[in-house]
Amino acid sequence: MRRIGICCCAAILLACGKKGDQSALPDSSATVADTGMAAAAPAPAPAAPAPLSMADLQGKWKMRTMAEGSDSALVEYELDIGPSGSTLHLPKRPAIKTKSAVDGDSLVSDAGPYESVLRKGLKVTTHSVFRLENGKLVGTTVAHYATKGADSVKNLRSEGTRE
């Protein structure tokens, strides 16, 4: 019985170790010069976006904020960017000073808490990240609403043009 097991294992090993007809496979020893073909170069990495400065963004921007997946403006406002920060001007509201800074190719801005335009009677704190794309300021805003229960969050998208 033992000999049959050894013979079966040996037969399997020999069958697996046989070289089959590999004429259809390319010869791995062929060089680029033998084939006359150049090796394909890897695709170059995309260029890194140019870093921004507050000076690149200075001025008044007419902004609009929309729900994700929608082009209908929920809020329109003016964003005034200066050399060291920015100010939010919502319709019929006092100006809201924001903490803004440039990080690489992005403007990061935090505002609030202030009374929400979208949810009456609630205070909101916003965190926005904008990039300059084709002369427009484009980005996302995450709004955190102070509710009696757990914090309520809304994701929005924003875009604006320089006035």
LINHUWO-V386848 format. One record per helix or strand of 2 or more residues. SS is the DSSP state (~ for helix, > for strand). FROM is the first residue (numbers start at 0). TO is the last residue. If there is no record, write none. Layout:
# LINHUWO-V386848
{{SS FROM TO} {SS FROM TO}}
This chain:
# LINHUWO-V386848
{{~ 1 16} {~ 31 34} {~ 53 56} {> 58 66} {> 72 80} {> 85 89} {> 95 102} {> 105 114} {> 122 132} {> 135 145} {> 151 161}}
